[in-house]
Amino acid sequence: MISIIVAVSDTNVIGHLNDIPWYLPRDLKNFKALTVGHTVLMGRKTFESIVARIGKPLPDRKNVVITRQAHFTVPTGVVVAASWEDAMQKTQNEDVFVCGGADIYTIALPFADRLILTRVHLQAEGDVVFPAFHVSDWKLVFEEQWFKDEENLVDATYQIYERRRG
Ligand SMILES: NC(=O)c1ccc[n+]([C@@H]2O[C@H](COP(=O)([O-])OP(=O)(O)OC[C@H]3O[C@@H](n4cnc5c(N)ncnc54)[C@H](OP(=O)(O)O)[C@@H]3O)[C@@H](O)[C@H]2O)c1
């Protein structure tokens, strides 16, 4: 199963200056709970932003990085893929979570079975946006309101969509 997992602002922004322009620990905890033990697939820029933030690849997950660079150096255990097709070959029969950024979401959208979306209710400005998609292709199967609190300073709506078949 291929799942896209993303947090997106009300302005469709997902990133700014190779980082995420909000801090929502609840979303990070949810991301971890869903992805640990599985495969996380990402573009080279997202991989570098994660390493810059936490000092290492995402732990306890198979990290797959897509890059066109022939000699991109990664820590032991991280898998490098030269294209989407190469990434799919290297993750056959795995639960794959596509975790950005915009380039990789754009490629993954036609192939994804599930869309896990945290709508962050913020008029964020940024330099990377989530690609347009047809809501009519997707069926909302779960929705939960996350109200702001002492730790999470912004309201959010957490949604899970499954692709409509047939
Ligand atoms: N809000 C969220 O949930 C979320 C999630 C993830 C990321 N983000 C944010 O998104 C931003 C990064 O996204 P981005 O779109 O700029 O970059 P990205 O998708 O993470 O990475 C882009 C890179 O992926 C490689 N690539 C892309 N298409 C490829 C293809 N068809 N074949 C081979 N390699 C390919 C290229 O690497 P090379 O240049 O090395 O060839 C390209 O420069 C950051 O601000 C990050 O914080 C937000």
The ligand as an SDF file (V2000), in Angstrom:
LIG
                    3D

 48 52  0  0  0  0  0  0  0  0999 V2000
    4.4480   19.7810    5.4540 N   0  0  0  0  0  0  0  0  0  0  0  0
    4.8810   18.5450    5.1800 C   0  0  0  0  0  0  0  0  0  0  0  0
    4.2040   17.5540    5.5250 O   0  0  0  0  0  0  0  0  0  0  0  0
    6.1870   18.3460    4.4680 C   0  0  0  0  0  0  0  0  0  0  0  0
    6.6470   17.0510    4.2080 C   0  0  0  0  0  0  0  0  0  0  0  0
    7.8630   16.9030    3.5290 C   0  0  0  0  0  0  0  0  0  0  0  0
    8.5720   18.0140    3.1190 C   0  0  0  0  0  0  0  0  0  0  0  0
    8.1080   19.2560    3.3990 N   0  0  0  0  0  0  0  0  0  0  0  0
    8.8550   20.4400    2.9590 C   0  0  0  0  0  0  0  0  0  0  0  0
    8.9630   20.4190    1.5390 O   0  0  0  0  0  0  0  0  0  0  0  0
   10.1700   21.0720    1.1480 C   0  0  0  0  0  0  0  0  0  0  0  0
   11.0040   20.1620    0.2640 C   0  0  0  0  0  0  0  0  0  0  0  0
   10.2360   19.8100   -0.8900 O   0  0  0  0  0  0  0  0  0  0  0  0
   10.7680   19.9860   -2.3740 P   0  0  0  0  0  0  0  0  0  0  0  0
    9.6310   19.7310   -3.2980 O   0  0  0  0  0  0  0  0  0  0  0  0
   11.5020   21.2820   -2.4640 O   0  0  0  0  0  0  0  0  0  0  0  0
   11.8840   18.8470   -2.4770 O   0  0  0  0  0  0  0  0  0  0  0  0
   11.8110   17.2270   -2.3760 P   0  0  0  0  0  0  0  0  0  0  0  0
   10.6390   16.7200   -3.1410 O   0  0  0  0  0  0  0  0  0  0  0  0
   11.9480   16.8000   -0.9630 O   0  0  0  0  0  0  0  0  0  0  0  0
   13.1710   16.8400   -3.0820 O   0  0  0  0  0  0  0  0  0  0  0  0
   13.4080   17.2580   -4.4020 C   0  0  0  0  0  0  0  0  0  0  0  0
   14.5840   16.4680   -4.9390 C   0  0  0  0  0  0  0  0  0  0  0  0
   14.1980   15.1090   -5.1330 O   0  0  0  0  0  0  0  0  0  0  0  0
   14.8960   14.5980   -6.2560 C   0  0  0  0  0  0  0  0  0  0  0  0
   13.9310   14.2520   -7.3100 N   0  0  0  0  0  0  0  0  0  0  0  0
   12.7450   14.8600   -7.5640 C   0  0  0  0  0  0  0  0  0  0  0  0
   12.1380   14.2650   -8.6020 N   0  0  0  0  0  0  0  0  0  0  0  0
   12.9490   13.2460   -8.9870 C   0  0  0  0  0  0  0  0  0  0  0  0
   12.8650   12.2540  -10.0020 C   0  0  0  0  0  0  0  0  0  0  0  0
   11.7920   12.1940  -10.8260 N   0  0  0  0  0  0  0  0  0  0  0  0
   13.8670   11.3780  -10.1420 N   0  0  0  0  0  0  0  0  0  0  0  0
   14.9450   11.4260   -9.2970 C   0  0  0  0  0  0  0  0  0  0  0  0
   15.0890   12.3400   -8.3120 N   0  0  0  0  0  0  0  0  0  0  0  0
   14.0940   13.2410   -8.1730 C   0  0  0  0  0  0  0  0  0  0  0  0
   15.8360   15.6910   -6.7260 C   0  0  0  0  0  0  0  0  0  0  0  0
   17.0170   15.5160   -5.9790 O   0  0  0  0  0  0  0  0  0  0  0  0
   18.4670   15.9440   -6.5600 P   0  0  0  0  0  0  0  0  0  0  0  0
   18.4160   17.4300   -6.7210 O   0  0  0  0  0  0  0  0  0  0  0  0
   19.4170   15.4850   -5.4840 O   0  0  0  0  0  0  0  0  0  0  0  0
   18.6220   15.1960   -7.8560 O   0  0  0  0  0  0  0  0  0  0  0  0
   15.0950   16.9430   -6.2850 C   0  0  0  0  0  0  0  0  0  0  0  0
   15.9270   18.0750   -6.1690 O   0  0  0  0  0  0  0  0  0  0  0  0
   10.8750   21.4640    2.4470 C   0  0  0  0  0  0  0  0  0  0  0  0
   10.5290   22.7990    2.7670 O   0  0  0  0  0  0  0  0  0  0  0  0
   10.2780   20.5070    3.4550 C   0  0  0  0  0  0  0  0  0  0  0  0
   10.3500   21.0120    4.7820 O   0  0  0  0  0  0  0  0  0  0  0  0
    6.9360   19.4250    4.0670 C   0  0  0  0  0  0  0  0  0  0  0  0
  1  2  1  0
  2  3  2  0
  2  4  1  0
  4  5  1  0
  4 48  2  0
  5  6  2  0
  6  7  1  0
  7  8  2  0
  8  9  1  0
  8 48  1  0
  9 10  1  0
  9 46  1  0
 10 11  1  0
 11 12  1  0
 11 44  1  0
 12 13  1  0
 13 14  1  0
 14 15  2  0
 14 16  1  0
 14 17  1  0
 17 18  1  0
 18 19  2  0
 18 20  1  0
 18 21  1  0
 21 22  1  0
 22 23  1  0
 23 24  1  0
 23 42  1  0
 24 25  1  0
 25 26  1  0
 25 36  1  0
 26 27  1  0
 26 35  1  0
 27 28  2  0
 28 29  1  0
 29 30  1  0
 29 35  2  0
 30 31  1  0
 30 32  2  0
 32 33  1  0
 33 34  2  0
 34 35  1  0
 36 37  1  0
 36 42  1  0
 37 38  1  0
 38 39  2  0
 38 40  1  0
 38 41  1  0
 42 43  1  0
 44 45  1  0
 44 46  1  0
 46 47  1  0
M  CHG  2   8   1  16  -1
M  END
$$$$
